[in-house]
Amino acid sequence: SSQVRDVLSGIEASSLQGMRDKAIVSLMVACGLRDIEVARANIEDLRTVGDNTVLFLQGKGRSERSEFVIVPQAVERAIRAYLKARGEAQGAEALFASLSNNSKGQRMTTRSISGIAKAAMRGAGFDS
């Protein structure tokens, strides 16, 4: 939708952080994911099922990853571009890693993920 484009166009994606943030927001908006689902996602949870790229989810209170969402091609491209720029990372590592000095390379917190999403929405003129 044009709203999604507005939100994403406001994210500067020339830096590693920008690429990561764009991938996070694209994924949340396109797949309706909550910050906890994004935070818990591992690289290996992004898989091919049939003709689709999907992301297996580990939601609240579920240990096994049985549910998945279909990831649109544009979102997959954003995620793959970020992972390529990020460099060496194993499948069991967090899909999205922190870039801050004290937690660099570690799994992001739900607070930082929701902060990124909120900032992107505000940047596109959405308040809620």
Buried (B, 14 or more C-beta within 10 A) or exposed (E): EEEBEBBBEBBEBEEBBBBBBBBBBBBBBBBEBBBBBBBBBBBEBBEEEEEBBBBBBBEEEEEEBEEBBBBBEEBBBBBEBBBEEBEEBEEEBBBBBBBEEEEEEEBBEBEBBBBBBBBBBEBBEEEE
